[in-house]
Amino acid sequence: MSKSLKDLIASDIDLVFMQLEDFGEVHKIEGKSITIIIDNDTLVTMKNGNILGVAESDTLIFARTEDLEGEKAPGSALNVDGRECTVDSWAENLGITQIALHHTRMV
C-alpha cells in the first residue's frame, strides 16, 4: 500500500528538516525540550520584503506543530530557553509551524 502525500510530508519533516545532524537544534519552548530550526536568514529576507508583523522580530524558528502546545496569537508571550519572548507571527503549514518573535526588553 502506498503512502499518502500527508504521510510522505510527515516523514520528510522527521527525516530531513528536523535532523539534529543537519538543521535541527534542541531548545526549550515553554519548558519542553523540542527540536527546532532557527533561520534568521529567512527572517532577514522577510524583513526586506516588508512582510507585515516581523519588523521588530529578532528570531525566526520552525518546529513540528505537534511538538508545540498550541497556536499563540501575535503579542502573546513565548518562553524560549528560559527567556521571555513576544510572538510577532505564527503560521502553521503541513505540520511545521513558523514563529517570528522578539526578545522582551527589560526596562
Secondary structure, 3 states (H helix, E strand, C coil): CCCCHHHHHHHHHHHHHCCCCCCCEEEEECCEEEEEEECHHHHHHHHHCCCCCCCCCCEEEEEEHHHCCCCCCCCCEEEECCEEEEEEEEEEECCEEEEEEEECCCC
